[in-house]
Amino acid sequence: MDPTEIQEDKSNDAHSLEQSEGGAAPKAEAAGDNGDQPTTTPDGAVDATGGKNPLAPKQHKQSFVKKLWARFNIYLVLFVLVLFMAGGVLAFMLVKGKKNTVTTLNSQSLSDSTLKQLANTDVTVGKSNQILTVQSNAIFAGAVLARSSLDVAGSLKVGGNLNLSDLTVSGATQLGDAVTNNLTINGSLNLQGELTLKNGINVSGNSTFTGNVTTTQLTTGSLQLNGDLNLTHHITAGGTIPSIVKGTAVGGGGTASLSGSDTAGSITINTGNSPPAGCFATVTFSKAFSNTPHVVLTPIGSATAGLQYYVTRTTTNFIICSATAAPAGQTFGFDYIALD
């Protein structure tokens, strides 16, 4: 190497050292020329870097997820987590409770050998918590006993007699045939169709008929009419025949007879020898009236009409008398009606 070049390098190095010792001023001026305020170090020297450390690590930009995570509150996240856990526990308990309330019924098929065994012997099949399912139609040749309740999902058809010790019907009931035994109804009975009774009807309480009542014969202990009585046929006064006792006015060997009832009838008087004035006969009712009845006598024939007859009555009887003596050996007749 040329000694001259070596000398130049040394001088350059010397200039470099001078600038490094007093190089703050040029840097400061440079900083002043750029409009930036020079930065001094704690010992009073001017910071040529302008306050920036070239050896400091560069700051990296944060991702969106990290920035979002930094904004969340950790306590809020824990609270939401606890709510989710509580909801899961509650749902699990509800599902478990429903499973515990449902009774599990196991199904079991019957083979041909098992069915043959059932036909020949008396055996018990399955348990009370199992279900016997028969897919095909079933015919029981003998009696069938259901020890517990019997639920029928479809229609129930009985070809023969149906014997029930007790029947409770909560809904509508339709009877297509007559009831051959006693039928007791505690509530009201509404019949939309015709009612046919072959053995009569026995009513212990009051009855109200808003329409016409048609009957071939009506037997009643008491009949009260609040309106008019319209009769299109005869009135037959039936009943027990009352008793009759002849009086002294029939004379010796005379007789008295009666046909009819307490309500109406006929009396025949046959006079004997020397009949005096007085009473011909006493008629005693088979059943006493509540009040003294009205007795109407009608003489039969002109001979009877010529008698001066009269009547006395009580609740139990009436007496036919004559104010004058009747002719001997003759027959006289009276019709009577007795009404309370």
Beta strands, then each sheet from edge to edge (+ up, - down):
strand 1: 39-40
strand 2: 46-47
strand 3: 106-107
strand 4: 130-131
strand 5: 243-246
strand 6: 255-260
strand 7: 264-270
strand 8: 278-284
strand 9: 294-300
strand 10: 309-313
strand 11: 317-322
strand 12: 331-339
sheet 1: 1+ 2-
sheet 2: 3+ 4+
sheet 3: 5+ 8- 11+ 10-
sheet 4: 6+ 7- 12+ 9-
end
